[in-house]
Amino acid sequence: MDETREIRIKRLRMRAWHRGIKEMDLILGGWADRNLSGADDATLDAFEAVMSEADHDLYQWVSGQAEAPVALRPFLDRLAAEVGAAR
């Protein structure tokens, strides 16, 4: 059975708020609350790809402490800009 858009958004929002590192909960969960309902499929795919990464790596990439993988950069740049992280 295919997942509906509504269920996918609920699942992504839940995963975003229950990461394991509070900083990433706030960054990803806040972004999810503000953007998921209006996101197109490509954005949902990009968000889901980012969510599959480890919190420690994500935090370093969003905060500019480490170089993000090329495939994730467009979304991570957007995320960092929205949360005001220095990159």
Rosetta constraint file for C-alpha pairs under 8 A:
AtomPair CA 3 CA 7 HARMONIC 6.27 0.50
AtomPair CA 3 CA 8 HARMONIC 6.30 0.50
AtomPair CA 4 CA 8 HARMONIC 6.16 0.50
AtomPair CA 5 CA 9 HARMONIC 6.17 0.50
AtomPair CA 6 CA 10 HARMONIC 6.28 0.50
AtomPair CA 7 CA 11 HARMONIC 6.04 0.50
AtomPair CA 8 CA 12 HARMONIC 6.10 0.50
AtomPair CA 9 CA 13 HARMONIC 6.03 0.50
AtomPair CA 9 CA 36 HARMONIC 6.38 0.50
AtomPair CA 9 CA 37 HARMONIC 6.98 0.50
AtomPair CA 10 CA 14 HARMONIC 6.16 0.50
AtomPair CA 11 CA 15 HARMONIC 6.22 0.50
AtomPair CA 12 CA 16 HARMONIC 5.99 0.50
AtomPair CA 12 CA 32 HARMONIC 7.65 0.50
AtomPair CA 12 CA 48 HARMONIC 7.12 0.50
AtomPair CA 13 CA 17 HARMONIC 6.36 0.50
AtomPair CA 13 CA 29 HARMONIC 6.40 0.50
AtomPair CA 13 CA 32 HARMONIC 5.67 0.50
AtomPair CA 13 CA 33 HARMONIC 7.05 0.50
AtomPair CA 13 CA 36 HARMONIC 7.72 0.50
AtomPair CA 14 CA 18 HARMONIC 6.28 0.50
AtomPair CA 14 CA 29 HARMONIC 7.94 0.50
AtomPair CA 15 CA 19 HARMONIC 6.32 0.50
AtomPair CA 15 CA 51 HARMONIC 7.74 0.50
AtomPair CA 16 CA 24 HARMONIC 7.82 0.50
AtomPair CA 16 CA 25 HARMONIC 5.92 0.50
AtomPair CA 16 CA 28 HARMONIC 5.14 0.50
AtomPair CA 16 CA 29 HARMONIC 4.58 0.50
AtomPair CA 16 CA 32 HARMONIC 6.84 0.50
AtomPair CA 16 CA 51 HARMONIC 7.25 0.50
AtomPair CA 17 CA 25 HARMONIC 4.61 0.50
AtomPair CA 17 CA 26 HARMONIC 7.02 0.50
AtomPair CA 17 CA 28 HARMONIC 6.88 0.50
AtomPair CA 17 CA 29 HARMONIC 4.56 0.50
AtomPair CA 18 CA 25 HARMONIC 6.06 0.50
AtomPair CA 19 CA 24 HARMONIC 6.53 0.50
AtomPair CA 19 CA 25 HARMONIC 5.60 0.50
AtomPair CA 19 CA 55 HARMONIC 7.12 0.50
AtomPair CA 20 CA 24 HARMONIC 7.76 0.50
AtomPair CA 20 CA 25 HARMONIC 7.30 0.50
AtomPair CA 20 CA 55 HARMONIC 7.60 0.50
AtomPair CA 21 CA 25 HARMONIC 6.33 0.50
AtomPair CA 21 CA 55 HARMONIC 6.61 0.50
AtomPair CA 22 CA 26 HARMONIC 6.23 0.50
AtomPair CA 23 CA 27 HARMONIC 6.20 0.50
AtomPair CA 23 CA 59 HARMONIC 7.78 0.50
AtomPair CA 24 CA 28 HARMONIC 5.65 0.50
AtomPair CA 24 CA 29 HARMONIC 7.56 0.50
AtomPair CA 24 CA 55 HARMONIC 6.48 0.50
AtomPair CA 24 CA 58 HARMONIC 7.77 0.50
AtomPair CA 24 CA 59 HARMONIC 6.69 0.50
AtomPair CA 25 CA 29 HARMONIC 5.20 0.50
AtomPair CA 25 CA 30 HARMONIC 7.61 0.50
AtomPair CA 26 CA 30 HARMONIC 5.47 0.50
AtomPair CA 27 CA 31 HARMONIC 6.18 0.50
AtomPair CA 27 CA 83 HARMONIC 6.86 0.50
AtomPair CA 28 CA 32 HARMONIC 6.01 0.50
AtomPair CA 29 CA 33 HARMONIC 6.16 0.50
AtomPair CA 30 CA 34 HARMONIC 6.30 0.50
AtomPair CA 31 CA 35 HARMONIC 5.91 0.50
AtomPair CA 31 CA 36 HARMONIC 7.67 0.50
AtomPair CA 31 CA 79 HARMONIC 7.31 0.50
AtomPair CA 31 CA 82 HARMONIC 7.86 0.50
AtomPair CA 32 CA 36 HARMONIC 5.04 0.50
AtomPair CA 33 CA 37 HARMONIC 7.83 0.50
AtomPair CA 35 CA 39 HARMONIC 6.04 0.50
AtomPair CA 36 CA 44 HARMONIC 7.23 0.50
AtomPair CA 39 CA 43 HARMONIC 5.75 0.50
AtomPair CA 39 CA 44 HARMONIC 6.32 0.50
AtomPair CA 40 CA 44 HARMONIC 6.34 0.50
AtomPair CA 41 CA 45 HARMONIC 6.09 0.50
AtomPair CA 42 CA 46 HARMONIC 6.20 0.50
AtomPair CA 43 CA 47 HARMONIC 6.04 0.50
AtomPair CA 43 CA 75 HARMONIC 7.92 0.50
AtomPair CA 44 CA 48 HARMONIC 6.04 0.50
AtomPair CA 45 CA 49 HARMONIC 6.20 0.50
AtomPair CA 46 CA 50 HARMONIC 6.29 0.50
AtomPair CA 46 CA 72 HARMONIC 7.36 0.50
AtomPair CA 46 CA 75 HARMONIC 6.42 0.50
AtomPair CA 47 CA 51 HARMONIC 6.11 0.50
AtomPair CA 47 CA 75 HARMONIC 7.22 0.50
AtomPair CA 48 CA 52 HARMONIC 6.43 0.50
AtomPair CA 49 CA 53 HARMONIC 7.23 0.50
AtomPair CA 49 CA 72 HARMONIC 7.65 0.50
AtomPair CA 50 CA 58 HARMONIC 7.71 0.50
AtomPair CA 50 CA 72 HARMONIC 6.72 0.50
AtomPair CA 50 CA 75 HARMONIC 7.96 0.50
AtomPair CA 50 CA 76 HARMONIC 7.89 0.50
AtomPair CA 53 CA 57 HARMONIC 7.03 0.50
AtomPair CA 53 CA 58 HARMONIC 6.64 0.50
AtomPair CA 54 CA 58 HARMONIC 6.21 0.50
AtomPair CA 55 CA 59 HARMONIC 6.01 0.50
AtomPair CA 56 CA 60 HARMONIC 6.42 0.50
AtomPair CA 57 CA 61 HARMONIC 6.19 0.50
AtomPair CA 58 CA 62 HARMONIC 6.01 0.50
AtomPair CA 59 CA 63 HARMONIC 5.93 0.50
AtomPair CA 60 CA 64 HARMONIC 5.96 0.50
AtomPair CA 60 CA 65 HARMONIC 4.77 0.50
AtomPair CA 60 CA 66 HARMONIC 5.30 0.50
AtomPair CA 61 CA 65 HARMONIC 6.08 0.50
AtomPair CA 61 CA 66 HARMONIC 5.15 0.50
AtomPair CA 61 CA 67 HARMONIC 5.89 0.50
AtomPair CA 61 CA 68 HARMONIC 5.13 0.50
AtomPair CA 61 CA 76 HARMONIC 7.40 0.50
AtomPair CA 62 CA 76 HARMONIC 6.15 0.50
AtomPair CA 62 CA 77 HARMONIC 7.41 0.50
AtomPair CA 62 CA 79 HARMONIC 7.25 0.50
AtomPair CA 62 CA 80 HARMONIC 5.33 0.50
AtomPair CA 62 CA 85 HARMONIC 6.64 0.50
AtomPair CA 62 CA 87 HARMONIC 7.15 0.50
AtomPair CA 63 CA 80 HARMONIC 7.10 0.50
AtomPair CA 63 CA 85 HARMONIC 5.41 0.50
AtomPair CA 63 CA 86 HARMONIC 5.87 0.50
AtomPair CA 63 CA 87 HARMONIC 5.95 0.50
AtomPair CA 64 CA 85 HARMONIC 7.66 0.50
AtomPair CA 64 CA 86 HARMONIC 6.27 0.50
AtomPair CA 64 CA 87 HARMONIC 4.24 0.50
AtomPair CA 65 CA 87 HARMONIC 7.78 0.50
AtomPair CA 68 CA 72 HARMONIC 6.61 0.50
AtomPair CA 68 CA 73 HARMONIC 5.93 0.50
AtomPair CA 68 CA 76 HARMONIC 7.82 0.50
AtomPair CA 69 CA 73 HARMONIC 6.30 0.50
AtomPair CA 72 CA 76 HARMONIC 6.09 0.50
AtomPair CA 73 CA 77 HARMONIC 5.72 0.50
AtomPair CA 74 CA 78 HARMONIC 6.39 0.50
AtomPair CA 75 CA 79 HARMONIC 6.13 0.50
AtomPair CA 76 CA 80 HARMONIC 5.94 0.50
AtomPair CA 77 CA 81 HARMONIC 6.11 0.50
AtomPair CA 78 CA 82 HARMONIC 6.21 0.50
AtomPair CA 79 CA 83 HARMONIC 6.30 0.50
AtomPair CA 80 CA 84 HARMONIC 5.85 0.50
AtomPair CA 80 CA 85 HARMONIC 4.95 0.50
AtomPair CA 80 CA 86 HARMONIC 7.34 0.50
AtomPair CA 80 CA 87 HARMONIC 7.30 0.50
AtomPair CA 81 CA 85 HARMONIC 6.30 0.50
